[in-house]
Amino acid sequence: MPARVPEKLIQAEAEVISKAPPVDLSGYTRVRQEMVAPPFAPVHDQVATGGPKIIEITLETTERLMTVDADTGAEIWALTYNGSVPGPLIIAHEGDYVEVTLRNPVDSVFEHNIDFHSSTGALGGGGLTHVFPGEETVLRWKATKAGVFTYHCAPGGEMIPYHVCHGMNGTVMVLPRDGLKDGKGNPLRYDEVAYIGEQDYYLPRNEDGTYKTYAVAGDDYADSLEAMRSLVPTHSVFNGAVGALTGDKALRSKVGSTVLMIHNQANRDTRPHLIGGHGNFVWEAGSFNDAPATNLETWLIRGGSSGAAMYTFEQPGVYAYVNHNLIEAVLLGATAHFVVEGEWNNALMEQVVKPHSFET
């Protein structure tokens, strides 16, 4: 969608929608899903209980100044859902409805909307959710396909890449009603969810190479478009900033725990790799209706999609989870750490001889 949809087509679509018969929602139970900040997941059942649900959520389009890299002074007026990059993880089961209240605060600069790759019709909901500052709207869509899917802002024209590359994207996970399964139909369960959003930023620079700063959201618009045309990101980071998932912010786990790693990249291809571990089960293209690949070393997440991988930790220590374009991992910021507690197993790996000098 390179430009805004013509007004007459929007009006024609609205007329078609207005004539559609109402949906019979009898038998559906309404539940409220409280959004939580990444890398965490909202409370949910891995196997659906009871009948289908209408899952009510609220997303607020918050525009906020964020530090991308404290060491270089890089910052951005991020465009976000609920204040985080990526936006919160939304979880439903196949056959549920997701009912989203999208709210744009009165002090915002921009119009916003939301395109759910997991939904069907009206530009993924993008055609029905345009909200100007001070407005809110409610969209309900049915989760007809199981998997992990990107959502993002798509106001139209150049504003689409501008909003996406300023952090306005996230993931919906639609679980099969009977839970995840391997390729033979055996159930798969996880103990933890690690929700990782990989964000490419294109930050304008001054002539001396330092990063430009701006007083308010939107002031960087022309400079950002020029920087984005290079197709070369200044940063490729996990969860909004360099170091957002390392050090004292590292992900924590234990030997024997199974983690479901959900990875979103709304704009560019990426190659997740868990150094010291594997993707025991990987839904590389995101579809839970397809059998997962097994025992992958590195997997591909296509730009504009989410994927998922499951791994059970077998050794303690620090595991680096990286984009295995190592230039992006090391130089641009696409690195996270899992700190895993437990007992070391020499049968899996043993240092037979410690490093020492030798004679030639």
Secondary structure as UniProt FT lines:
FT   HELIX           7..18
FT   TURN            26..27
FT   STRAND          29..32
FT   TURN            38..39
FT   STRAND          53..69
FT   TURN            70..73
FT   STRAND          74..81
FT   TURN            82..83
FT   STRAND          90..93
FT   TURN            94..95
FT   STRAND          97..103
FT   TURN            106..107
FT   STRAND          115..116
FT   TURN            117..118
FT   HELIX           122..128
FT   TURN            133..134
FT   STRAND          136..142
FT   STRAND          147..152
FT   TURN            157..158
FT   HELIX           159..164
FT   TURN            165..167
FT   STRAND          169..175
FT   TURN            177..178
FT   TURN            183..184
FT   STRAND          192..201
FT   TURN            207..208
FT   TURN            217..220
FT   HELIX           221..228
FT   TURN            229..230
FT   STRAND          235..238
FT   TURN            239..240
FT   TURN            242..245
FT   HELIX           247..249
FT   STRAND          251..254
FT   TURN            255..256
FT   STRAND          258..265
FT   STRAND          272..275
FT   STRAND          279..283
FT   TURN            284..285
FT   TURN            288..289
FT   STRAND          293..296
FT   TURN            303..304
FT   STRAND          305..312
FT   STRAND          317..323
FT   HELIX           327..332
FT   STRAND          335..341
FT   TURN            346..348
//
